[in-house]
C-alpha cells in the first residue's frame, strides 16, 4: 500500500488522461475505510460500493484543449490533489493553490471503489455525481451536473443546482433535489422524496412514503404503492395505478388525472386546477366531500347525502376512505 498520499505532477506525464486511462490510482485496505470525503473543483465523482479487500481511488484529468505539457504546468502551479486515509476516513480532495481564469481550468474527476457500508460526503463545484451499490449514509452536492443513484440503500441526500436526476432500484431513505432539471425514478422502496424547481418528474414502480414535486413542469407516475404526495405549481399531474393514500398539494394549478387502484384511508386534492379527473374502484365504501364550480359523477351507486352541480357530500355504501376535493373548476368523478 502506498504511504504517501498527497501527490504532485512529478508523476509521469504519460499517465495524464487522454484515452480513458487514469492519471493515477491509489489503493488502500478496505478494512481501514469506513468514511469518505470527496471534493473537486470541476469534475465528476463516481462512487461504487463494490470494493472487496482493496479500496481504490482513480484520478482522471482532462484539460480545455491544453497540451500535456500545459496540463502538467497547471497542475504544478494551481492544484493540490490529496488522496489519503486518516482514522478510517478516506479523503479524495482537490484544492486550488491560487486563483486563475476558470475557463482555463482542469477537470479533475474521481472514480472510487469503496466498501458497501461507507458513509460520508461528496461535493463538486461543476460535475456529475454517480452513486451505486452502497448502503451507508451519504450526502452529495454539485453546482452544475446530474445525479445518478442506482442500487443503493441507507440515508441518501443529494442536491444539484442544474442537472437531471436518475434514481433506480434503491431503498430506505432517499431525498434528491434539483433547481433545474428533470427527475426520473424507477423501482424504489422506502421514504422517497424527489423535487425539481424547473423540470418534469416521472416515477414508476415505487413503494413506501413517496413525495414528488415540481415548481414548473409535469408530474407523472404509474404503479405506486403506499402514501403518495404530489404537486406541480405549473403543470399537469397524471397518476395511474395508485394503491394506498394520495395527497395532491394545494399549490398545484395544472390539470389533474388520477386513477386509484385501491384507496386505504384518503384521497385529498385541494388546488386551483382547471379540471380534476379522478377514478375510484367501484363497489367500495367512501366518505365524499367534493366541491367545485362543476361536479360530474358517473358509476356511483349507493350514495346517501347532498349532491348538486357544485357539491357532492355524503357516503357511498357504508362509508370508508375519505375523498376530499376542493378549489377546482371542474371535477369529474368516476367509479369503475
Helices and strands as residue ranges (DSSP letters): E 6-7, G 13-15, E 24-29, G 30-32, E 35-40, E 45-48, E 54-62, H 68-78, E 79-86, E 89-96, G 102-104, E 107-113, E 119-124, E 129-132, E 138-142, E 147-150, E 155-160, E 165-168, E 171-178, E 183-196, E 201-214, E 219-232, E 237-248, E 256-270, E 275-280, E 286-291, E 294-298, E 303-307, E 311-316, E 321-326, E 330-335
